[in-house]
Amino acid sequence: MILHTIIDAADIFYKAPSTYTARRVQDVLLYGTEEADGFHVARIVSTDLKDYLKYGAVVGKVIP
């Protein structure tokens, strides 16, 4: 769906800003949220494609 408006699209489709924090595991950045039960991983950031295979199963999990 395309909207042609004179206002910014962010004003129509409000998305709360993410409150992710970063945690470094070896040479990989893991973004997620700090909760009472641990760190909830939301995404992986790396320039090495092998890291996505190695840490891909961690997304959505809780690490201490």
Buried (B, 14 or more C-beta within 10 A) or exposed (E): EEEEEEEEEEEEEEEEEEEBEEBEBEEBEBBBEEEEEEBBBBEBEBEEEEBEEBBEEBBEEEEE
